[in-house]
Amino acid sequence: MIYYFTLPGLGNSDENHWQSHFEKILPNCRRIEQDNWDKPVREAWVDRVEEAVRGIDLSQVVFISHSLGGITLSHWVRTYHKKIKAALIVAPPCVENVSPEYGLESFLPVPKTKLPFSTLLVASSNDPWSSIDQSQKLAENWGSDFVNIGHAGHINSDSGLGMWSQGQRLLNDLLQPLDK
């Protein structure tokens, strides 16, 4: 049985966000909640990921991250040296270019080593938090397959994706070869 975990980014994901819709339609799916969504601290966010999966067969865990959630995932791997089934990583920001007012300095430097499981990084060509070139470079560093979905902003609630059927297909495409 697969255990799905959503990893939202800065500010959490509201009820109109595609992650919230995924949580309603995917079996065994739950959100990893953070104590402070607006003033993230890397160590606290990473530890919360570890707490959420403790005692679960990691070979059956799939992370579905958005924005800073993807960066958190990379730090979790670096900190805990764990391997999961797969991860869908959507719109990770280029933290190096984010204004200090957002308080993301604790997430620097972003790990650049290959993730030890199957990943798909999904990016938008007009994401204000990361250029398509920066996203593609991050995908290369992490060993992720890469998909540019065109003009979709930060691939969040403001993008108006709703249930985001394309994202559901991308998740299925990521997992299908692993289920054989």
Backbone torsions as a table, in degrees:
resi	resn	phi	psi	omega
1	MET	NA	132.4	179.2
2	ILE	-84.2	138.3	174.0
3	TYR	-109.9	115.3	179.1
4	TYR	-96.3	136.6	176.1
5	PHE	-130.0	126.0	172.9
6	THR	-89.7	140.9	178.1
7	LEU	-121.8	91.3	178.2
8	PRO	-69.7	170.2	178.3
9	GLY	-104.2	-160.6	179.9
10	LEU	-49.2	129.4	177.7
11	GLY	83.6	-3.6	-179.9
12	ASN	72.2	178.7	178.4
13	SER	-114.2	123.6	-177.9
14	ASP	-77.0	-179.3	-174.9
15	GLU	-66.2	-17.6	178.3
16	ASN	-93.1	-4.9	-178.4
17	HIS	-73.8	144.9	179.7
18	TRP	-58.7	-31.7	178.1
19	GLN	-61.4	-40.3	179.2
20	SER	-64.0	-37.8	176.1
21	HIS	-67.5	-42.1	178.1
22	PHE	-58.7	-40.0	-179.2
23	GLU	-61.4	-30.3	-179.9
24	LYS	-79.8	-28.5	-174.4
25	ILE	-102.0	-21.2	-179.5
26	LEU	-88.8	133.2	176.9
27	PRO	-68.6	148.0	177.4
28	ASN	54.2	45.1	-179.6
29	CYS	-115.3	132.0	175.8
30	ARG	-145.7	156.9	-179.0
31	ARG	-87.0	138.8	170.2
32	ILE	-85.8	110.9	-176.8
33	GLU	-85.6	140.0	176.7
34	GLN	-107.9	152.1	178.9
35	ASP	-68.4	-35.1	-178.1
36	ASN	-137.2	103.9	-178.7
37	TRP	-76.6	-20.9	-173.1
38	ASP	-101.2	-17.5	177.0
39	LYS	-131.9	74.3	-174.1
40	PRO	-70.6	143.0	173.7
41	VAL	-124.4	121.9	-173.3
42	ARG	-49.9	-50.7	-175.0
43	GLU	-59.4	-42.8	-179.8
44	ALA	-66.6	-42.8	-179.9
45	TRP	-65.8	-42.2	179.6
46	VAL	-65.5	-44.4	179.1
47	ASP	-62.0	-35.3	178.8
48	ARG	-65.1	-36.3	175.5
49	VAL	-62.5	-46.7	-179.4
50	GLU	-61.4	-42.1	178.3
51	GLU	-61.7	-39.3	-176.1
52	ALA	-65.7	-33.9	-175.7
53	VAL	-100.9	-2.1	-179.3
54	ARG	-57.7	129.4	177.4
55	GLY	85.3	0.8	179.9
56	ILE	-103.3	143.7	175.7
57	ASP	-64.2	105.2	-174.3
58	LEU	-64.2	-22.3	178.1
59	SER	-68.7	-9.0	178.8
60	GLN	-114.4	12.4	-178.5
61	VAL	-97.6	132.7	175.0
62	VAL	-125.3	123.9	175.8
63	PHE	-94.4	140.6	176.5
64	ILE	-124.1	98.1	-171.9
65	SER	-105.5	153.2	171.6
66	HIS	-130.5	135.8	171.5
67	SER	55.1	-122.8	-177.5
68	LEU	-62.5	-19.6	174.4
69	GLY	-60.3	-35.9	177.6
70	GLY	-68.4	-38.9	177.0
71	ILE	-66.7	-39.1	176.9
72	THR	-60.5	-42.9	178.2
73	LEU	-57.5	-45.0	-179.4
74	SER	-64.1	-36.2	177.1
75	HIS	-70.5	-35.7	177.1
76	TRP	-61.0	-44.7	179.1
77	VAL	-61.9	-44.9	-179.2
78	ARG	-65.1	-37.9	-177.0
79	THR	-76.6	-45.3	-171.9
80	TYR	-104.3	-7.1	177.1
81	HIS	53.4	47.4	-178.3
82	LYS	-106.6	157.8	178.5
83	LYS	-127.7	130.8	178.5
84	ILE	-113.5	-176.8	178.7
85	LYS	-69.0	-51.5	-176.2
86	ALA	-170.6	169.6	176.1
87	ALA	-148.1	134.7	168.5
88	LEU	-97.0	117.4	-174.5
89	ILE	-114.2	111.2	-173.7
90	VAL	-112.0	125.9	172.2
91	ALA	53.2	50.8	175.4
92	PRO	-67.2	136.8	-178.5
93	PRO	-78.0	157.9	170.5
94	CYS	-85.2	89.3	-172.2
95	VAL	-57.6	-32.4	-179.6
96	GLU	-59.6	-27.1	-176.3
97	ASN	-101.8	1.3	-178.0
98	VAL	-79.1	136.7	-179.9
99	SER	-57.5	140.7	179.0
100	PRO	-57.5	-21.5	-179.7
101	GLU	-60.7	-21.4	179.4
102	TYR	-84.2	-12.4	174.7
103	GLY	66.5	41.2	-177.8
104	LEU	-99.8	11.2	-175.6
105	GLU	-57.5	-31.7	-178.6
106	SER	-67.1	-13.9	179.0
107	PHE	-88.9	0.9	177.0
108	LEU	-97.0	147.0	-9.2
109	PRO	-76.4	150.4	176.8
110	VAL	-74.0	129.4	178.2
111	PRO	-57.0	139.6	-178.2
112	LYS	-117.4	10.9	-179.2
113	THR	-88.6	154.9	-178.2
114	LYS	-60.7	135.6	176.1
115	LEU	-79.3	138.9	-171.9
116	PRO	-86.1	34.1	178.8
117	PHE	-157.1	170.1	-177.3
118	SER	-70.3	128.7	-179.4
119	THR	-137.7	150.6	173.1
120	LEU	-128.8	121.1	178.0
121	LEU	-100.8	123.4	-178.6
122	VAL	-108.8	128.9	-177.8
123	ALA	-133.1	164.7	178.5
124	SER	-117.5	144.6	-178.0
125	SER	-74.8	-9.5	177.0
126	ASN	-129.5	38.4	177.5
127	ASP	-74.5	122.3	-179.6
128	PRO	-70.9	-12.6	-177.5
129	TRP	-96.7	-10.6	179.7
130	SER	-165.2	135.2	175.2
131	SER	-74.1	161.3	179.4
132	ILE	-64.1	-35.1	177.1
133	ASP	-65.4	-41.2	178.0
134	GLN	-64.7	-41.2	179.1
135	SER	-64.3	-42.7	-180.0
136	GLN	-65.2	-39.1	177.9
137	LYS	-64.1	-41.2	177.4
138	LEU	-62.9	-41.8	177.1
139	ALA	-59.9	-42.4	177.7
140	GLU	-61.6	-46.0	-179.9
141	ASN	-59.7	-42.9	-176.2
142	TRP	-83.0	-7.0	-178.0
143	GLY	73.8	27.3	-177.0
144	SER	-90.1	144.6	164.3
145	ASP	-65.9	156.3	-172.0
146	PHE	-132.8	135.4	175.8
147	VAL	-133.9	127.4	173.1
148	ASN	-99.4	115.5	-177.5
149	ILE	-92.5	13.3	177.7
150	GLY	84.8	-153.2	-176.4
151	HIS	-78.3	97.6	179.4
152	ALA	-136.2	19.4	179.3
153	GLY	58.1	-136.8	-179.0
154	HIS	-88.7	11.7	178.6
155	ILE	54.0	51.7	-177.8
156	ASN	-130.9	-163.7	-179.9
157	SER	-57.8	-39.2	-179.8
158	ASP	-63.5	-19.9	179.6
159	SER	-77.2	-13.5	177.1
160	GLY	66.8	35.9	-176.3
161	LEU	-83.0	-19.4	-179.2
162	GLY	57.8	-125.6	-178.6
163	MET	-69.8	-14.1	179.6
164	TRP	46.6	71.5	-178.5
165	SER	-60.6	-34.0	176.8
166	GLN	-61.2	-42.0	178.0
167	GLY	-64.0	-37.5	176.4
168	GLN	-63.3	-41.7	177.5
169	ARG	-64.9	-41.6	178.3
170	LEU	-61.6	-40.7	176.6
171	LEU	-63.1	-45.6	177.9
172	ASN	-60.6	-42.4	179.0
173	ASP	-63.5	-35.9	177.7
174	LEU	-65.1	-41.9	-173.4
175	LEU	-85.6	-27.1	-173.5
176	GLN	-53.6	-48.7	-179.7
177	PRO	-66.7	-22.1	-177.8
178	LEU	-80.9	-17.4	-176.8
179	ASP	-92.2	4.6	-178.7
180	LYS	-88.2	NA	NA
